[in-house]
Amino acid sequence: MLRQALYKFGQKLVHRHPLEQNIYEYEFGRSLSTLDLVVLGVGRTVGVGVYFLLAEVASSQAGPATVICFLVAGLTSLLAGLCYAEFSARVPHPGSAYLYCFVTIGELWAFITGWNLILSFFIDAIVMIRAWTLIFEYHFGNQISESISEHIPQVLADNLVYFTMVLWFFLLEIRNLGFRGFFIVFKLLTLLKLLVLSFVIISGFVKGDLHNWKLTEEDYIKAGLSDTSSLGPLGSGGFMPFGFQGILRGAATCFYAVIGFSVLVTRVKESHKPERSIPMGIVISLLTCSLVYFGISAALTLMVPYYELRPGSTLPEAFLHIGWGLAFYVLAVAVSCSIFVSMYYSFVFPILLVINMMAEDGLLFPVLARVITGTYTHLVFRIFIYVIVVIILFFFGLADLLDLRSIATLLSYSLVAFCVLIIRYQPERRNKENEAKEQEENELNEAEVQEESLPAAEKLTLQGLFFPGSPTPTPLSGRVVYVCSSLLVLLLIVLCLVLAQWPGWLSGDPGWITVVVLLLVLITGITGIIWRQPQNSTPLHFKVPGLPLLPLLSIFLNVCLMMQMTAGTWARFGAWMLTGFVIYFAYGIQHSLKRPNHRP
């Protein structure tokens, strides 16, 4: 009895979403071309990060090597984008990583992904408000709050800007709910933003000094900096003043700046030929964004010595350093336009979309779906989200929120890469009619099926692992890939832990080297087993090349960046996940896909 109960419990955790069932889809009433999707991806990705993260990463984490940080972050995001692109061609429904996990590896992982997406979109809303706050404070200083502090409590005076910006954003949300022509403005502002950033890149290479990439202790002394013994918090000088560890930590921070492409997979029903335009939009927009970020980071570190940058400073301040005052004001306006562009379809919409999908699938409380789709309750729910955003702003710093957002996104990207690795080696899924016939035949011939299952299990031999007899995927080869992929993920996590704890990669410690070599041998052997298994030959407009290496590389890079987060960030993430697991095991596991509109 216990074994049967555990088996049923495990079956619930890996229950997959049938694509033949109804899937919640938001109708936009607009048609987007591939170029529109590229503009949308670039406009959402190149935003707050390029203006506010650069100085922080360069000043205290990577120095001039910030250019490498953005390359690493861009490569990580591009690999994830390739995986998203295959799924958008394979599963032509809007739903992002949540739906992709649900139809591939089951509802538990889908819930984890959806729960993390909700967290990610909440943090996006907070970062948007915080970015406007920084602009407001930077250009107007604290003069307003100081002038009224005599008339209202100091706490309200200090945080007046938050209430002002939240109110402004809320009014903007209401105004834009039915504004169909906003996408034209969005494209124009995105073009303007790219032109301004191109000007920044060209200016950096014209006015920049290559010596800023090879600073020494003498340069710090000439600059009048004190306490330059061994350079201390300034690093060790040169192109990589904070070493390779600083590059990894900086890449983890920079990752926030390159994660906007996932908005494209929610636009499937708007797109012309989504199976082709979505993959092209993802890849082209990510390549464009990576090029822009590389050029901007190079221009900034060439114009300004990294030790003169301070956390919280913005990109326009670099032009004050070279004496171009007019460019400073032009770029400051571009910052405001960039943040405004990032609000396309509002930053609350993705939260509502994911919550609605999960509620429709029964993983969250069904009242949430009714609240979101109602006219007045929808507005109330938006107000509730803004209240939560304000509360979080009081208790968490911007850097902590960005790291938390990165962990949630990296986990979602890893699950999507794992899904690609799994689904490419699985037999083609049958439609509902074939599945019903197959189930009826199995019920009539249960004894024969059980007798045949034993010889099938005996065919799993060492020779069969590397030389499978079937040219097409079979249930046995699919299970082999599933098990091997799970083992690979565990080994990659252990490898990243070892590399993160290694005291010195060049120390030559035989103990650490032995462990790493052993892990690499195991990873290589298991990868070879997966490589030898037959792949699904279903024709798609786009498939991830280089399987199984590229998805595994994506998972490895994602885990490496996650290892760079602080213990406090992991504690906050653990608390969020614990809350989600309580909801899932108390409600979701009993009600998933059991609502009336999900019945066959």
C-alpha positions in Angstrom: 0.0 0.0 0.0 2.8 2.4 0.9 4.6 1.6 -2.4 1.4 2.2 -4.4 0.7 5.5 -2.6 4.2 6.7 -3.2 3.9 5.7 -6.9 0.7 7.7 -7.3 2.2 10.7 -5.5 5.2 10.6 -7.8 2.9 10.3 -10.8 1.2 13.5 -9.7 4.5 15.4 -9.5 5.5 14.5 -13.1 2.0 14.8 -14.6 2.3 16.6 -17.9 0.0 19.2 -19.5 -1.8 17.8 -22.6 -1.5 20.3 -25.4 -4.9 19.2 -26.7 -6.5 20.8 -23.6 -7.5 24.4 -23.4 -4.6 26.7 -22.6 -5.2 30.2 -21.4 -4.2 32.8 -24.0 -4.4 36.5 -23.8 -5.7 38.1 -27.0 -3.9 41.3 -27.9 -5.7 42.1 -31.2 -2.5 43.0 -33.0 -0.3 41.3 -35.5 3.5 41.5 -35.1 6.2 40.8 -37.8 9.6 39.4 -37.1 11.0 42.9 -37.2 8.4 44.0 -34.6 9.5 41.1 -32.3 13.1 42.1 -32.7 12.3 45.7 -31.7 10.2 44.4 -28.8 13.1 42.2 -27.6 15.7 44.9 -27.9 13.5 47.5 -26.3 12.7 45.4 -23.3 16.3 44.0 -22.9 18.3 47.2 -23.3 16.9 49.2 -20.5 17.6 49.9 -16.9 20.7 47.7 -16.7 22.8 49.6 -19.2 22.3 52.9 -17.3 22.5 51.8 -13.7 24.4 48.5 -13.5 27.6 49.4 -15.4 29.0 51.8 -12.8 28.4 49.4 -9.9 29.9 46.4 -11.7 32.9 48.3 -13.0 33.7 50.1 -9.7 33.6 47.2 -7.2 33.4 43.9 -9.1 35.2 43.7 -12.4 36.8 47.0 -13.5 37.5 47.2 -17.2 36.8 43.5 -17.4 33.1 44.5 -17.3 33.2 43.9 -21.0 33.9 40.3 -20.4 31.1 40.2 -17.8 28.6 41.3 -20.3 29.9 38.8 -22.9 29.5 36.0 -20.3 26.0 37.2 -19.4 25.1 37.6 -23.0 26.4 34.1 -23.9 24.4 32.6 -21.0 21.2 34.4 -22.1 21.8 33.5 -25.8 22.1 29.8 -25.0 18.8 30.1 -23.0 17.3 32.0 -25.8 18.1 29.2 -28.3 16.3 26.7 -26.0 13.3 29.1 -25.7 13.3 29.4 -29.5 13.0 25.7 -30.0 10.1 25.5 -27.6 8.3 28.4 -29.2 8.5 26.4 -32.5 7.5 23.2 -30.8 4.7 24.5 -28.5 3.0 27.4 -30.4 1.2 28.7 -27.3 2.1 31.8 -25.2 3.2 30.7 -21.7 7.0 31.1 -21.5 9.0 28.6 -19.4 6.0 27.7 -17.3 4.1 26.0 -20.1 7.3 24.5 -21.6 8.1 22.7 -18.3 4.5 21.6 -17.9 4.3 19.9 -21.2 7.7 18.3 -20.9 8.8 17.3 -17.3 5.7 17.7 -15.3 3.6 20.0 -13.0 6.0 20.2 -10.0 8.8 21.8 -12.1 6.2 23.8 -13.9 4.9 25.2 -10.6 8.5 26.0 -9.5 9.1 27.8 -12.8 5.8 29.7 -12.7 6.4 30.7 -9.1 9.8 32.0 -9.9 8.4 33.9 -12.9 6.0 35.7 -10.6 8.9 36.7 -8.4 10.9 37.9 -11.4 8.1 40.1 -12.7 7.4 41.5 -9.2 11.1 42.5 -9.0 11.0 44.0 -12.5 8.2 46.3 -11.3 10.2 47.3 -8.3 13.3 48.0 -10.3 11.3 50.2 -12.7 10.0 52.3 -9.9 13.4 52.4 -8.3 15.0 53.5 -11.5 12.6 56.4 -11.9 13.3 57.2 -8.3 17.0 57.4 -8.9 16.5 59.7 -11.9 14.1 61.9 -9.9 16.5 62.2 -7.0 19.5 62.7 -9.2 18.1 65.5 -11.3 16.2 67.3 -8.5 18.2 66.2 -5.5 16.5 66.0 -2.2 15.3 69.6 -2.3 11.6 68.8 -2.4 11.7 66.4 0.5 13.9 68.8 2.5 11.6 71.7 1.9 8.5 69.9 3.1 10.1 67.9 6.0 9.2 70.8 8.4 5.5 70.2 7.7 5.2 66.4 7.6 6.9 63.5 9.5 10.5 62.9 8.4 9.7 59.3 7.4 7.1 60.4 4.9 9.4 63.2 3.6 12.3 60.8 3.0 10.1 58.5 1.1 7.8 60.9 -0.7 9.4 60.2 -4.0 8.3 56.6 -3.8 4.7 57.5 -3.3 4.9 60.1 -6.1 6.4 57.6 -8.6 4.1 54.8 -7.7 1.1 57.1 -8.2 2.5 58.3 -11.5 3.0 54.7 -12.7 -0.5 53.7 -11.6 -2.1 56.5 -13.6 0.0 55.5 -16.6 -1.2 52.0 -16.3 -4.8 53.1 -16.4 -4.2 55.4 -19.3 -2.5 52.8 -21.4 -4.9 50.0 -21.0 -6.6 50.6 -24.3 -3.9 52.5 -26.1 -3.4 50.5 -29.3 -1.1 53.0 -30.9 1.5 52.8 -28.2 3.5 50.2 -30.0 4.4 52.7 -32.7 5.7 55.0 -30.0 7.6 52.1 -28.6 9.4 51.4 -31.9 10.3 55.0 -32.3 11.7 55.3 -28.8 13.6 52.1 -29.2 15.2 53.4 -32.4 16.0 56.7 -30.6 17.6 54.7 -27.7 19.8 52.7 -30.0 20.9 55.8 -31.8 21.9 57.5 -28.5 23.7 54.4 -27.3 25.6 54.2 -30.6 26.6 57.8 -30.0 27.9 56.7 -26.6 29.9 53.9 -28.0 31.5 56.0 -30.7 32.2 58.8 -28.2 33.9 56.3 -25.9 36.3 55.1 -28.6 37.0 58.7 -29.7 37.5 60.2 -26.2 38.6 57.1 -24.4 42.1 56.3 -23.1 43.4 52.8 -23.5 45.6 53.4 -20.4 42.4 53.1 -18.3 42.5 49.4 -19.0 45.9 48.9 -17.5 46.0 51.1 -14.5 48.7 50.6 -11.8 49.2 51.7 -8.2 51.1 54.7 -9.5 48.0 55.9 -11.2 46.0 55.7 -8.0 48.7 57.7 -6.1 48.7 60.4 -8.8 45.0 60.6 -8.5 45.4 61.4 -4.8 43.8 58.3 -3.5 44.9 57.2 -0.1 45.5 53.8 1.3 46.7 52.3 -2.0 48.8 49.6 -0.3 48.2 46.5 -2.3 45.3 48.6 -3.8 42.8 47.2 -1.2 39.2 47.7 -2.4 40.5 49.1 -5.7 41.6 45.6 -6.8 45.0 44.7 -8.2 45.1 47.1 -11.2 45.2 46.2 -14.9 42.4 44.9 -17.0 41.1 42.5 -14.4 41.7 44.3 -11.1 39.4 41.9 -9.2 40.5 38.7 -10.8 38.5 35.9 -12.4 36.2 35.7 -9.4 35.3 39.3 -9.9 34.4 38.6 -13.5 32.0 35.8 -12.4 30.5 38.0 -9.7 30.1 40.8 -12.2 28.6 38.5 -14.8 26.0 37.4 -12.3 25.1 41.0 -11.6 25.1 41.9 -15.4 22.8 39.0 -16.1 19.8 41.1 -15.1 20.5 43.4 -18.0 20.1 40.6 -20.7 16.9 38.8 -19.6 14.2 40.7 -21.4 13.9 38.3 -24.4 11.5 36.0 -22.7 8.7 38.5 -23.3 8.7 37.4 -26.9 7.3 33.9 -26.2 4.2 35.5 -24.7 3.5 37.0 -28.1 2.9 33.8 -30.0 -0.7 34.5 -31.0 0.2 38.0 -32.2 2.9 36.9 -34.6 3.1 36.1 -38.2 4.3 32.5 -38.5 5.3 32.3 -34.8 7.1 29.0 -35.3 9.6 31.0 -37.4 9.4 34.6 -36.3 9.7 33.9 -32.5 13.0 32.0 -32.8 14.4 34.6 -35.2 13.2 37.5 -33.0 14.9 35.9 -29.9 18.2 35.2 -31.5 18.5 38.5 -33.4 17.5 40.6 -30.4 19.9 38.9 -28.1 22.8 39.3 -30.5 22.0 42.9 -30.9 21.7 43.5 -27.2 25.0 41.7 -26.5 26.7 43.9 -29.0 25.3 47.0 -27.5 26.2 46.1 -23.9 29.7 45.2 -25.0 30.2 48.5 -26.7 28.7 50.5 -23.9 30.8 48.8 -21.2 34.0 49.3 -23.3 33.2 53.0 -23.9 32.5 53.7 -20.2 35.6 52.1 -18.9 37.7 53.8 -21.6 36.3 57.2 -20.8 36.4 57.0 -17.0 38.9 55.1 -14.8 37.0 52.4 -13.0 38.1 53.7 -9.6 36.3 57.0 -10.2 33.0 55.3 -10.9 30.8 54.9 -7.8 27.9 52.6 -7.1 24.7 54.3 -8.0 26.2 56.6 -10.6 24.6 56.6 -14.0 25.9 56.3 -17.6 25.4 60.0 -18.4 27.8 61.0 -15.7 30.7 59.7 -17.9 30.2 62.7 -20.2 30.7 65.1 -17.3 34.1 63.5 -16.8 35.2 64.3 -20.4 33.5 67.7 -20.3 30.6 67.1 -22.7 27.8 68.8 -20.7 25.3 68.8 -23.6 25.7 65.1 -24.1 25.0 64.5 -20.4 21.6 66.1 -20.7 20.8 64.3 -24.0 21.7 61.0 -22.5 19.7 61.8 -19.3 16.6 62.2 -21.5 17.4 58.9 -23.2 17.5 57.2 -19.8 14.0 58.4 -19.1 12.8 57.3 -22.5 14.4 53.9 -22.1 12.7 53.2 -18.9 9.4 54.4 -20.4 9.9 52.0 -23.3 10.5 49.1 -21.0 7.0 49.6 -19.7 5.4 48.4 -23.0 2.1 46.6 -22.1 2.9 47.6 -18.6 5.1 45.7 -16.1 2.1 44.4 -14.3 0.7 42.5 -17.3 3.3 39.6 -17.2 2.5 39.0 -13.5 -1.2 38.8 -14.3 -0.6 36.5 -17.3 1.4 33.9 -15.3 -0.9 34.1 -12.3 -3.9 33.6 -14.6 -2.4 30.6 -16.4 -1.4 28.9 -13.1 -4.9 29.6 -11.6 -6.6 28.2 -14.8 -4.4 25.1 -14.5 -5.4 24.6 -10.8 -1.9 25.2 -9.4 -3.1 28.4 -7.7 -6.4 29.3 -6.2 -9.1 29.7 -8.9 -10.4 32.9 -7.3 -7.2 34.6 -8.8 -8.3 33.8 -12.3 -11.8 35.4 -11.6 -10.1 38.4 -10.0 -7.8 39.0 -12.9 -10.4 38.7 -15.7 -13.1 40.9 -13.9 -13.3 44.6 -14.9 -13.2 46.1 -11.4 -11.5 43.3 -9.6 -8.7 43.5 -12.2 -8.1 47.1 -11.2 -8.2 46.2 -7.5 -5.7 43.5 -8.1 -3.4 45.9 -9.8 -3.6 48.3 -6.8 -2.8 45.3 -4.6 0.4 44.6 -6.6 1.5 48.2 -6.3 1.0 48.1 -2.5 3.2 45.0 -2.3 5.8 46.8 -4.5 5.9 49.8 -2.1 6.3 47.5 0.9 9.2 45.6 -0.6 10.9 48.9 -1.6 11.1 49.8 2.1 12.8 46.6 3.2 15.1 45.5 0.4 18.0 47.2 -1.4 18.2 47.3 -5.2 21.3 45.1 -5.4 19.6 42.4 -3.2 16.5 42.4 -5.4 18.6 42.2 -8.6 20.4 39.1 -7.3 17.1 37.6 -6.3 15.7 38.2 -9.7 18.8 36.7 -11.3 18.5 33.5 -9.3 14.9 33.0 -10.2 15.5 33.6 -13.9 18.6 31.4 -14.0 16.7 28.6 -12.5 13.9 29.0 -15.0 16.5 29.1 -17.9 18.1 25.9 -16.5 14.7 24.1 -16.5 14.0 25.1 -20.1 17.4 23.8 -21.2 16.7 20.6 -19.3 13.4 20.3 -21.1 15.0 20.7 -24.5 17.5 18.0 -23.6 14.7 15.7 -22.6 12.1 16.3 -25.3 14.5 15.9 -28.2 15.1 12.2 -27.3 11.5 11.2 -26.5 9.1 9.3 -28.7 6.6 11.5 -30.5 3.6 12.2 -28.3 0.3 10.7 -29.5 -2.9 12.7 -29.8 -5.9 12.2 -27.6 -7.6 9.7 -29.8 -4.6 7.5 -30.1 -3.9 7.7 -26.4 -7.5 6.6 -25.6 -7.2 3.7 -28.0 -3.9 2.7 -26.6 -5.3 2.9 -23.0 -8.2 0.7 -24.0 -5.9 -1.8 -25.6 -3.7 -1.9 -22.5 -6.7 -2.5 -20.3 -7.8 -5.4 -22.5 -4.3 -6.9 -22.7 -2.9 -6.0 -19.3 -1.4 -9.4 -18.8 0.4 -9.3 -22.2 1.8 -5.9 -21.5 3.2 -7.0 -18.1 4.8 -10.0 -19.8 6.4 -7.9 -22.5 7.7 -5.3 -20.0 10.2 -7.7 -18.5 12.1 -8.5 -21.7 12.1 -4.7 -22.5 13.8 -4.0 -19.3 16.4 -6.7 -20.0 17.4 -5.1 -23.2 19.1 -2.3 -21.3 22.7 -3.4 -21.6 26.0 -1.6 -21.6 26.4 -2.2 -25.3 22.8 -0.9 -25.9 23.6 2.4 -24.1 26.2 3.3 -26.7 24.8 1.4 -29.7 21.0 1.6 -29.5 19.2 -0.8 -31.9 16.4 1.6 -32.9 17.0 4.6 -35.2 14.0 6.4 -33.6 13.4 7.2 -30.0 11.7 4.4 -27.9 10.3 4.6 -24.4 13.4 2.8 -23.2 15.8 5.3 -24.9 13.7 8.2 -23.6 14.0 6.9 -20.0 17.7 6.5 -20.5 18.1 10.1 -21.5 15.8 11.3 -18.7 17.9 9.5 -16.1 21.3 10.5 -17.6 20.2 14.1 -18.0 19.2 14.2 -14.3 22.5 12.7 -13.3 24.3 15.3 -15.5 22.5 18.2 -13.8 23.5 16.9 -10.4 27.2 16.4 -11.5 27.2 19.9 -13.0 25.9 21.4 -9.7 28.7 19.5 -7.8 31.3 20.7 -10.3 30.2 24.3 -9.9 30.3 24.0 -6.2 33.8 22.6 -6.3 35.0 25.4 -8.7 33.3 28.0 -6.5 35.1 26.7 -3.3 38.5 26.1 -5.0 40.9 28.3 -3.1 43.0 28.9 -6.2 42.7 27.5 -9.7 46.4 27.8 -10.3 47.5 26.5 -6.9 48.0 23.0 -8.3 46.4 21.3 -5.3 46.2 17.6 -6.3 43.1 17.0 -4.2 41.0 19.6 -6.0 42.4 18.6 -9.4 41.5 15.0 -8.8 37.9 15.8 -7.9 37.5 18.1 -10.9 39.0 15.5 -13.3 36.8 12.8 -11.9 33.7 14.9 -12.3 34.7 15.8 -15.9 35.2 12.2 -16.8 31.8 11.2 -15.4 30.2 14.2 -17.2 31.9 13.3 -20.5 30.9 9.6 -20.3 27.2 10.3 -19.5 27.1 13.0 -22.2 28.4 10.4 -24.6 25.5 8.0 -23.7 22.9 10.8 -24.4 24.7 11.7 -27.7 24.3 8.1 -28.9 20.6 7.9 -28.3 18.2 8.5 -31.3 16.6 11.9 -31.6 13.1 12.8 -32.4 12.8 13.6 -36.1 9.7 15.8 -35.8 10.3 18.6 -38.3 10.6 22.1 -36.7 11.5 25.5 -38.1 14.1 25.8 -35.4 16.1 23.3 -33.3 18.9 23.9 -30.9 22.1 22.9 -32.6 24.8 20.8 -31.0 22.7 18.6 -28.8 23.4 17.6 -26.0 26.3 20.0 -25.6 24.6 23.4 -25.9 21.8 22.8 -23.3 24.4 21.3 -20.9 26.6 24.3 -21.4 23.6 26.6 -20.8 22.8 24.7 -17.5 26.5 24.9 -16.5 26.8 28.6 -17.0 23.5 29.2 -15.2 24.6 27.3 -12.2 28.0 29.0 -12.2 26.3 32.4 -12.0 23.9 31.2 -9.3 26.9 30.2 -7.2 28.1 33.8 -7.1 25.1 34.9 -5.1 25.4 35.7 -1.4 24.0 33.6 1.4 21.5 36.4 2.2 20.1 36.2 -1.3 19.8 32.4 -1.1 18.0 32.7 2.2 15.4 35.1 0.7 15.0 32.8 -2.3 14.6 29.9 0.0 11.8 31.7 1.9 10.0 32.5 -1.3 10.3 28.9 -2.5 9.1 27.5 0.9 6.0 29.7 0.6 5.4 28.3 -2.9 5.8 24.7 -1.8 3.3 25.2 1.0 0.7 26.4 -1.6 1.5 23.6 -4.0 1.4 20.7 -1.6 -1.6 22.1 0.3 -3.7 23.0 -2.7 -2.1 22.8 -6.2 -1.2 19.1 -6.2 -4.9 18.2 -5.5 -6.5 20.5 -8.0 -4.1 20.8 -11.0 -5.8 20.4 -14.4 -9.1 19.4 -12.8 -11.1 22.5 -13.6 -14.1 22.0 -15.9 -12.5 23.8 -18.9 -9.5 21.5 -18.7 -11.4 18.3 -19.0 -11.1 16.5 -22.4 
